[in-house]
């Protein structure tokens, strides 16, 4: 009976340790553009140049053991979008900036509230 309890305790400890290790693996970290690998810099800058935009914040992301970089691109008219670039410089994704969507949703909700009050 003591052996069963010891095995359960060991299994629980092992499971919690493994969960903590995986949780630490997924990380986001702000980094300076100049510290990025050359291939990543070139891809991000090409995306910005194509839109006549500038590079904003850059994050180094590790997810499921895969390293990538996500950069905010800011156009002259203030519109923002994000590009995700793999460690080797391959363009993985281009998407509208989530913050901009949230701002628009908030304004739409305020407009709806104002209309309801009338």
C-alpha positions, 0 to 999 in steps of 0.5 A: 500500500505504501508503494502505491502511494509512493508511485502516485506521488512520484507520478504526480510530481513528474507530471507537474514538472513536465507541465512546468517545463512545457510552459516555460518553452513558449516565450515572447521577448521584445528584441532590437531589430539590429540583433535579428539574424540578417535573413530575418531583418531583410524579410521584415524590412522588405515587407515594410518597404513594400508598404512605404512603412517603418518597422515598429516593435519586434518580438522573438517568439518560441512556440512548441520549440519553433523560433520565429519573429513577429514585427509590427509594421506601421504605415504612414497613414498610421495603419499597422500590420504584423509580419511573422518570420521564421528563424531562417528568414522565411515569411510565415504570415502577414496579418492586420494588427490585433490592437487596431481591430480591438480599437475599431471594435471598441469604437463600434460598441460605443457607437451602438451604445450611443444609438441605443440611448437615442 
